[in-house]
Amino acid sequence: MKDTSIDVTQPETKRVKVSYTFKNKYDDVHYAINTAVKQKSGEKYPKIIHGDKPRKATPAFTLTPMTVFGSFLGRDGDLNIRTKNKDKARYVLKIGVGISKLLPASLKSYVTVEKQEACFDWVRSLGQEALEYASHDDEVWPELPKNDDFVERGNLAYMKTVVDDEKEHDVIVLQSRLDDYNGNSNEPRFWRKTKDGEYVQEKIDELTPGSIVVPRASFRLWGGDFSKDPLKKDFKWGASADLGRDIVIVWRAPKREYVDSDTDEDQEGGSTQAILDDVPYVEDW
C-alpha cells in the first residue's frame, strides 16, 4: 500500500514551487466508512475516512487513466457558460470508459478498457456502500425513510449519462468550486510525467474529448429535507464526487473535428504523429 499526497508547501500566491507526487491509488488505499458529526448542526452523516488514519481528512483517491468526455477546466470553469453566479460555478470533468483509435501503441498496456471499467465500477460502488452504511445506522439522517430501497433511491450525483456521437455513455462527473472555503483558487493544475520520472506542470488551454487523464476524487455524503416549503417534506440523500486540483495528462487527443479515426490522418491532410511524439510515461500504472 502506497503512502501518497500532493505536496504544496506554501500558498501559490507566494510563487513557491508546487510539486506532484503519485499517491492514493484508488485500489491501494485502505478506507473505512464511519459516522461523523457536523459541529454547527449536530447532524450525523456517513463519512469516508482513511482506514488507518481516521483523524486525517477525507482521502482523495487517484483514479486509473480515464477517458475525457467533456470538461470545464479553464480559469472560470463553467461560469458564464452554465451559470452567471460565481458561487454556483464549478470546474467540471466528465470521465468514462473508452479508448481512442489514435492512442499510441506505447500506452495501450497502461490504458485499457478493463482497467477503466474496474475503476468506474469501484467509484459507483463506493457511493452505494456508503449509503448502505447509512441505511443501517439509526443515528444517521433519522428523519429519512430507510426502506428496503433506500440505497437504490439514493442519488449518486456524480453518475451521469451523456450523448456522444449519437450514443449514450455513462460517465463520472467530478466537480469543484472555483474557490475553496478560505477564498483560495481551486483552478486545476495539469501535469505530465517525463522520461526521468518527474512530474512537470503543463499549461493547458483545452482538454479535448478522448484525452486520457489521471484525476483525483474525494466523496461526500448528504441527506435531509430539502423542501423550501415548511408545510411539505422533500427528503433527498446521495453522494457527490469532488474533483482534486491536480490532474495528470497521460495523452491529449487531437481535436475531433480534424480527425478521421479510420485513416489516422486529419482532414487537412497532415498526420497526427506530431501530436503523439511527446507521449508521457505512466509506469505508476
N, C-alpha and C positions, 0 to 999 in steps of 0.2 A: 504494500500500500504506500502510495506516494504522499509526501507532505508537500502541499503546493500553495502558492499565493502570488498575488500581484504586489510588487514592491514599489510603492510610491512613498518616498521618504519625506517629501516636503510638498506643500501646495504648489500647483503648477504656476500660480501667479508669480512665484519667486524664480521661475525659469531654472529649476533644478532638473537633473537628469531623471527620467522616468524609464523604468525597465519592465520587461515582461518575463515571467517565469512560468513554465508549463506546470500546472498544478491541478489537483482535484479532478482528475479524470473520472467521469461520471460513474463508471462501473468499478472504480477502485476505492471510492470514498465510503467509509463506514458512517452511515447516517442513522438517525432514530427520529421517532415522532413522539412528542410529549405534549402535555397541557401547559400553555403559557397564560399569563395574566396581564392584561393591559393596565398600566399604572393609573391612568386617569379614570377609566370607567369601571375597572374591576372585571371586565368581560373576560371569560376564559375561552380560549380558542386553541386549535391544534397547531403546532409549530414543528417544522422540520429542523433538526439540530445536528451538530456533529456528534456522532455516537460516542466517540472517545473524549470529546471536549465539549460537554453540554453547555458551558458558560460562554463559548465562542459565538460569534454572530452566525446567522443563518448561512449555511455553506453555499457558495457559488460553484456550481458544477461545470466543469469543462466538458462540452459535448464532443461527439465524434465529428469529423468533417462532414458537413451537411450542405445541401444544395439550396441556393437562394431563389426564392420565388417572388420576392418583392421587398422593398425597403424604403424607409425614410430616415436616412442616416446623415444627411447634410447638417450644416450648422444649426438650422432652425427646426430640424425634424419635420413633422407634418404641419407645422404652424403655417397658416395662410394657404394650406392645401386642403386639409380636412377640418380645420378649426382656426378661428382667429383669436381664440383665447389661449394665452400662453400657459395658463395653469392647466389647461386640458390637453395641450400639445404634447406629443410623445416622439421619442426616437423609436422606430419600429423596424424589426427584422423578421421576415417570414421565411422559414426554412422547412425543407421536407426531403423526400426521398426521390432520387432520380439522377442519373449520370449523363452528362452531355456526350455526344459522339466525338466532340472535339477535345475531350480530356486527354492529355498526353499519356502515352503508354507508361512513362516513368512513375505516374501517380496511381495507376489502376490497381496496384496491390494494396495501397493505403486507403483509397477512396472506393468503397464498394457498396452496392445496394444492400448486401447482407448486414454490413456494419451500420449503415444508416437506418435500416428497419429495426435493428436491435435497439438503437438509441431512441428512435421515435417511440417504440413501444414502451421503453423504460420511462420516458418523460410522461407519457399518458398515464401509465400505471402508478406513478408516484403520486399524482393528484388523487387518483382513486383510492390509493392506500391511505392517504391522509384523511379522506372523507370517511372511509371505513372505520378508522380510528375514532373520528368524531361521533359516528353513529352509536358507538358502544360506551361513550363517556357521558354520563348524565349531567356532568357539570359544564360540559361544552355546549354552548348555544341551547340551553334548556327549553327555550321557547319554540324551537323548530320542531316540525312534525317528523320525528325519526321513525318512519315506517320502513317496511322491508325494501322499498325502492328509493331510500334516501340517497344512496350513492349514485344510482342511475339518474336521479333527478338533479343531482348537483351539476353546477355549471363549470366545466373546465374551460375557463375563458380563453386560455391560450391555444385551444384546439379549434381550428377553423378549416373551412373548405374554400378554396379559390378556384377560379376557372382560368386555365392557361392553354392556349391553342385549342379552344373549344372542348377541353377535357377538364374534369373536376379532379383536384388534388387535395388531399388532406395535408395541412401544414401546421407547424408550431409557430405561434406569434409571440415573439419576445418584445417587450416594451419597457421604456424607462422615461422618467420625467426629464425635461430639458435641464433642470437644476435639481440638486439634492436638497434635503430639508435645511441644510446650512447655507443655501444660496450658491454653492459651488457648481460649476458646469459639469454636466454628465455627457458632454459631447463625446461620441465614440472615438477610440484610438485604434488605428489599424496597424497591424504588424505582419511581417513576413520573416521566415526563417532562412538564414544564409547557409552556404556550404560549410561554414565554420561552426554551425550550431547556435549562432547568436540570433536573437530576435531584434530586428531593426524596425523603427517606426516608419510607416508609409503615409504619404499624402494621397487620400482617395477622394476624388470628386464624385464618383458614381460607382455603385456596386451593381453590376449588371446581373439580371436574372440568369441562372445557370452557373454562376460562380460558386466556388466551393470555399466555405469558411468554417472556422472553429470558434464558435461563440461560447460565452459563459452565461449560465442562467441560475437564478435563485427563485424559490417558490413561496408564495404567500397563500394562506387560507383565510377565508372571510365568510361571514354569515350573519343573519339578523333580519329585522323588519325594515325594509327599505321604502315603506309607504310614506308618502307626503301628506296623506290624509289621516288625521288622528282617529277617525272612526273606522278605518279599514286596516287590514293587515296585508303586507306584501313580503312574505318570507322568501329569502333567497340565500343560497350558500354555494360555495365553489372554491376554485383555486385560480390564481393568476401567476404568470411567469415573468420575472423581471430580467431585462437584458443587462448583462455585465458590460462595463465600459470598454473592455479590451477585446478586440476581435482579430483573430489571426486569418490572414488571407492565404489560402492554400493555392487557389488558382482563380484568375479573373477571366470570365467568359467574354468573348468578343460581343459587340453589340449585335443583338439578334437581327435587326433589320438589314445587316450587311452579310449575314452568314447563311450559306446553303449547307445544311448539315450532311447532305448526301455526297457532296463533292469536296468538302473541306476547303472550298475556295469562296472568297467573298464576292459579292455581286459587282464589285468594281474591278474585278479581275486580279486582285492581289491575293497572296497566300496568307493564311493565318499563322504561319510559322514564326513570324516576328513576335507575335503575342506569346508564343509558347517557349521562346528561347530562355527566358529567365524564370524557370519554374522553381518555386520554393521547395524546401525539403521538409518532410513531415515524419521523421523517424520516430517521433513520440508515439505514433500510431502504428 
